[in-house]
Amino acid sequence: MKSSKPRKRKVDILVLSDIHLGTYGCRAKELLNYLRSVSPKQVILNGDIIDIWQFSKRYWPKSHMKVVSHLFKWMSKGVKMHYITGNHDEMLRKFEGFKVGSFRLQNKLVLELEGEKVWVFHGDVFDVTMQHSRWLTKLGAIGYDTLILINQVVNAISEFFGKGRISLSKKVKNSVKGAVKFINKFEETATTIAAENGYKYVMCGHIHHPEIKDYETEHGHVTYLNSGDWIENLSSLEYKKGEWSIYKYSDEEFVCQTDGSEELHEVDYHSDFSPKELYSKMLQEMLIVAPKN
């Protein structure tokens, strides 16, 4: 009997950022559904994939490791994978240039697509608070994580009464004029610098705000792209047939596609590994699956 599994969508380039594995807010199960639905030729992980800042909680559910394993599975098939470091996984920045199989660890990346250059970096370099008040930034990350936990409780109650999900963090961001102003300034700064350096596209993460927007600058036209996150927006960037698009996850899209054998029956638990031990374990697995060149 033939399998009834849906066909995977083919994507030339898949961009993910701000997954924040190792935190309570990470929507790893939804991300797994999405990863299993696509077949990319190239993957860009644009920072904050594993949240080392919050890793002291030693929180590492099976679904989080399954996300990592799925990425390794793609690597074993020769899918080119660029890991761009972010502020929450900045400890990896000292290993810039590390290569194994189709995997590359970089602090920034320049792609050439159809004769045009794409400048890719996480984006925390534009965050003044990050640069000058690291303790305040980390405190904000803890507060954000706490808000996400509260949001999960609110959503559980909301769904129990037949209501839809809401995002408290998005509502807070959208209601604060300073936050909106920061996003606009972030985009303008990125596109201005990109144009000055001859880039047609500039691609970031960091601010958890998925976007594709065209800008006219003194030095020419630039397209700004942001892949969003997998905490609030559950979004990514996809490049196919010469065009970029934003993907946004929907539960309805996968409601009829659940494979019982893939179901994640788990209770969230705390990892027995320290961050250093966990990274060592991942590296060992990476070396095993990496295709021989």
RAWO-V941534 format. One record per residue. N is the residue number from 0. RES is the residue in one small letter. SS is DSSP state (hx for helix, st for strand, lp for the rest). PHI is phi in whole degrees, 0 to 359 (999 if undefined). D_LAST is the distance of its C-alpha to the last C-alpha in Angstrom with 2 decimals. Layout:
BEGIN
n-><N N>
res-><RES RES>
ss-><SS SS>
phi-><PHI PHI>
d_last-><D_LAST D_LAST>
END
This chain:
BEGIN
n-><0 1 2 3 4 5 6 7 8 9 10 11 12 13 14 15 16 17 18 19 20 21 22 23 24 25 26 27 28 29 30 31 32 33 34 35 36 37 38 39 40 41 42 43 44 45 46 47 48 49 50 51 52 53 54 55 56 57 58 59 60 61 62 63 64 65 66 67 68 69 70 71 72 73 74 75 76 77 78 79 80 81 82 83 84 85 86 87 88 89 90 91 92 93 94 95 96 97 98 99 100 101 102 103 104 105 106 107 108 109 110 111 112 113 114 115 116 117 118 119 120 121 122 123 124 125 126 127 128 129 130 131 132 133 134 135 136 137 138 139 140 141 142 143 144 145 146 147 148 149 150 151 152 153 154 155 156 157 158 159 160 161 162 163 164 165 166 167 168 169 170 171 172 173 174 175 176 177 178 179 180 181 182 183 184 185 186 187 188 189 190 191 192 193 194 195 196 197 198 199 200 201 202 203 204 205 206 207 208 209 210 211 212 213 214 215 216 217 218 219 220 221 222 223 224 225 226 227 228 229 230 231 232 233 234 235 236 237 238 239 240 241 242 243 244 245 246 247 248 249 250 251 252 253 254 255 256 257 258 259 260 261 262 263 264 265 266 267 268 269 270 271 272 273 274 275 276 277 278 279 280 281 282 283 284 285 286 287 288 289 290 291 292>
res-><m k s s k p r k r k v d i l v l s d i h l g t y g c r a k e l l n y l r s v s p k q v i l n g d i i d i w q f s k r y w p k s h m k v v s h l f k w m s k g v k m h y i t g n h d e m l r k f e g f k v g s f r l q n k l v l e l e g e k v w v f h g d v f d v t m q h s r w l t k l g a i g y d t l i l i n q v v n a i s e f f g k g r i s l s k k v k n s v k g a v k f i n k f e e t a t t i a a e n g y k y v m c g h i h h p e i k d y e t e h g h v t y l n s g d w i e n l s s l e y k k g e w s i y k y s d e e f v c q t d g s e e l h e v d y h s d f s p k e l y s k m l q e m l i v a p k n>
ss-><lp lp lp lp lp lp lp lp st st st st st st st st lp lp lp lp st lp lp lp lp lp lp hx hx hx hx hx hx hx hx lp lp st st st st st st st st st lp lp lp st lp lp lp lp hx hx hx lp st lp lp hx hx hx hx hx hx hx hx hx hx hx hx hx hx hx lp lp lp st st st st st lp lp lp lp lp hx hx hx hx hx hx lp lp lp st st lp lp st st st st lp lp st st st st st lp lp st st st st st lp lp lp hx hx hx lp hx hx hx hx hx lp hx hx hx hx hx hx hx hx hx hx hx hx hx hx hx hx hx hx hx hx hx hx hx hx hx hx hx lp lp lp lp lp lp lp hx hx hx hx hx hx hx hx lp hx hx hx hx hx hx hx hx hx hx hx hx hx hx hx hx hx hx hx hx lp lp lp lp st st st st lp lp lp lp lp lp st st st st st st st lp lp st st st st st st st lp lp lp lp lp lp lp lp st st st st st st lp lp st st st st st st lp lp hx hx hx hx lp lp lp lp lp hx hx hx lp lp lp lp lp lp lp st lp lp lp lp hx hx hx hx hx hx hx hx hx hx hx hx hx hx hx lp lp lp lp>
phi-><999 288 292 262 298 294 288 280 285 273 229 289 225 243 242 235 210 51 282 58 302 97 238 291 279 298 263 295 295 295 297 299 304 294 302 286 263 236 229 271 273 214 233 243 259 264 89 56 284 250 271 287 301 265 286 298 286 55 268 209 293 300 298 291 291 293 297 299 297 293 296 296 297 299 301 295 266 88 293 291 229 255 255 265 286 238 286 279 236 293 299 278 298 288 259 307 98 296 226 206 58 266 264 227 256 220 269 203 212 239 256 241 237 51 81 246 267 245 264 241 202 292 119 293 298 269 270 298 298 297 285 248 222 299 296 291 296 292 297 297 296 294 297 296 297 295 298 296 298 299 300 296 294 299 292 298 292 299 290 299 266 79 265 276 287 229 243 296 296 293 295 296 300 290 267 261 301 298 291 297 296 297 299 298 295 301 295 295 296 298 289 296 294 299 297 298 256 80 268 276 231 230 236 228 229 75 266 55 222 298 197 228 215 268 234 257 241 298 255 123 277 225 257 266 229 221 278 81 196 239 237 257 268 49 227 208 251 233 242 209 52 78 228 266 214 263 260 234 293 224 302 297 295 245 299 258 246 287 263 307 290 260 300 261 272 214 248 303 223 262 293 278 266 283 307 297 293 293 296 296 296 295 297 299 294 298 294 290 274 300 293 283 277>
d_last-><37.05 34.44 32.89 34.66 31.76 31.69 29.00 26.45 26.85 24.00 23.36 21.35 21.32 22.69 24.13 25.50 27.38 30.02 29.27 30.77 29.48 31.80 34.96 37.68 37.43 33.84 33.99 30.97 32.37 32.87 29.41 27.98 30.11 28.72 25.02 25.64 27.36 24.65 21.32 19.67 16.89 16.69 18.39 20.21 21.82 24.58 26.08 28.31 26.01 27.14 30.67 30.89 34.42 35.76 33.73 36.70 38.04 35.25 35.23 32.14 32.94 30.77 30.24 28.62 26.08 25.52 24.59 21.91 20.72 20.63 18.44 16.01 16.33 15.33 12.19 11.37 11.93 9.52 12.62 12.29 14.54 16.65 19.00 22.02 24.39 28.03 31.25 31.19 27.74 28.37 27.67 23.95 24.76 24.74 21.01 20.29 17.04 15.23 11.54 9.36 6.55 8.59 11.63 13.72 17.15 19.68 23.46 23.66 21.73 22.71 21.55 22.84 24.12 26.23 27.13 28.20 26.79 26.33 26.90 25.57 26.84 28.54 32.07 33.70 34.17 37.12 38.69 41.57 42.37 38.84 39.08 42.61 43.51 40.55 42.95 44.50 41.16 40.23 43.73 43.26 40.03 42.05 44.80 42.43 40.95 44.55 45.43 42.54 43.92 47.38 45.95 44.52 48.02 49.62 47.27 47.95 51.66 51.25 49.35 51.95 54.62 52.67 51.69 48.32 45.91 46.67 44.77 47.04 44.58 44.29 48.09 48.51 46.12 47.78 51.25 50.69 51.23 49.43 46.21 46.38 47.17 44.18 41.79 43.38 43.21 39.54 38.71 40.95 39.53 35.89 36.79 39.03 36.44 33.80 36.30 37.22 33.64 33.16 31.09 31.98 30.72 30.66 29.08 30.15 30.76 33.04 36.40 35.80 37.24 35.28 36.22 35.61 38.27 39.03 40.61 42.58 42.55 44.21 40.99 40.17 38.88 36.13 34.84 34.45 32.21 32.15 30.32 33.07 32.46 32.40 35.70 38.31 36.96 34.04 32.39 29.20 28.34 26.87 25.93 26.46 27.84 28.22 30.25 30.01 31.93 32.77 32.29 34.88 34.84 37.88 38.91 40.62 37.41 36.11 39.45 39.20 35.51 35.54 33.97 36.00 33.17 31.29 34.39 34.10 37.24 37.12 39.41 38.04 37.64 36.80 33.61 34.11 31.23 31.82 29.55 27.83 27.39 26.13 23.43 22.43 22.35 20.20 17.69 17.61 17.08 14.31 12.41 13.26 12.18 8.92 6.31 3.81 0.00>
END
